[in-house]
Amino acid sequence: MDTLHHYDEKGFLKAPVTYLICLILLSRAWWLLAMAGVSRQQGSELLALFYPDKSALYASLAVGMLPLILLLLVGNCHRAPWWAQRLWHWGYALIWPVWCWEGAQVLRTLMATDGQFHWLIACHGLWVVWGSLYWLRSRRVKRFFFTNLSAAYI
């Protein structure tokens, strides 16, 4: 059950910290692109380090758009345009393909390395499993999407 410190001064449920961390990690391609844009000369080298294949970067940017929009809507849904308010309404259901895509990326990386153990792949896989189970089982995340729904239409 939520206590009083889970609500803001307007009576809306605050975003869980784990929810915010998951959205930041799901939209990490956008954050990496922003860091590459800030570091002028080494920007292309930074992108090539994490995404040697440009099509993988473009796919990550496309898939990371939804978590980025949901992250930007946290606390601002009542000021957002109508299409963003509708996106917030469907955000919980729409994020599941992103979780599946992340799992597919872990499996693709495992197949590319012939199943060899790497700490980075293990941490990514553990995060995908843990994060998707958190989203599935957390009552607070579900309440955050559905009880703040009235705030989107005020």
N, C-alpha and C positions, 0 to 999 in steps of 0.2 A: 504494500500500500504506500502511496505517496505521502510524504510529510509536507509541512509548510515550506521548507527550504527547497522543495522541488518546483515551486511556483514563483513566477516573477511578480512585480508590484501590480500588474494589471490582471492577475489571476490566471494567466496562461501557464501551461506546463513548460518548464525549461528543457532545453535539449540535453539529453544525457551525454556526458563527456565521451563515452565509448562510441556513441552514435556519430559524434563529430569526427573522432579519429578514424572511424571506418570510412566516412565520406571523404576525408582528406586523402586516405590511402587509395580509395577507389578512383579518385580524380588526380592521381599523382602525375600523369603525363602532362596535364595542364600546368602543374606547379613546376615540373622540370622545364617545360617550355618557357615559363616566366623567368626561371633562373637563367636559362640559356640566353634569353633576351637581355637580361640585365648584365651578364658577363660578356660584353661585346666580342672581344677577339676569340675567347675560348668557347663561345656558345655552340658552334657547330661541332666542336670536339666533344663537348659535354653530351650533346644529343647523340652523337655517334657512339659514345661509350655505353650509354644505356639502351639505345635503339640503333644497332648497326644496320638494320633493314628499315628504310623509310616508310614502307607500307605498314610495318608494325607500329610505328609512331602515329601514323594517320589513323589506324584502327583504334589505338589506345586513346587518341584525342576524341574520336567519335563516340566511343563507349563511355569515356569519362565525362562527357558533357552533362548527362543526367545527374550524376552525383555532385558535380560542380554547381549546377543550378539549384539542387536541393540544399546544398551547403550555403549558397548565397541567400536562399529564401528563409533560412532559420531566423526567426525573430522579425522578419520583414514581409511576411506573407500578406498582411493586411494592406501594405503599400504597393504590392506587386500588380502587374497587369493581369487581366482576366485569364490569359492562357497559362500564366505561371501559377495562379491560384488553382486552376484545374490540374496542373501538373503536381502540385502539392497534394491534392486530393488522391491522385493515383500513384504517388511517389513510392509508397510501401510496396505495391504490387510491381511497379515498373523497375525497381532496383534488383529484383531477382534474376532477370537475364544478365545483369552486370555481374552478379555473383557467379553465375554459371560460366560466363565468359572468363572470369578470373580463374576458375577451376580448370577450364580448358587450356588456359595459358600455362598453368603449372604442368598439366599432362603433356602439352606440346614441348615444353622445355625438358621434361624428363625423357621424352622420346628422342629429342635432339641430342641429349647427352648420353644416350644408351643406358639410362637408368643409373648412372653413376651418382654417388652421394655428393651433394654440395650444400653447404650451410645456407646459402642464399635461397636455393630452391626449397629446402626443408622449411625455412622460416616463412617463405611465401605460401607454401602449401598449408602449414600450420595456421597461418593467419587467415587464409581463405576458409578453412574448415571452422576455426573458432569464430570468425566474424559472421559467417552465414548461420551458424548455430545460435549465436547471440541474437541476430536479427529475427530468427525464427521463434526463439523461445522468450525473448524479452517482452514482458507485458508493458513495460514503460515505453519502449520504442513504438509499440502499436498504439498506446494511448497518446503518445506525442503526435502521431500522424492524425489520429481520428478525433481526439478531444479538442485540438487546436483548430479543427476544421471550421468551427464557427468564427474564429478570428480571421479567417481568410475572406469572409464575406461581409465583414463589418465595414 
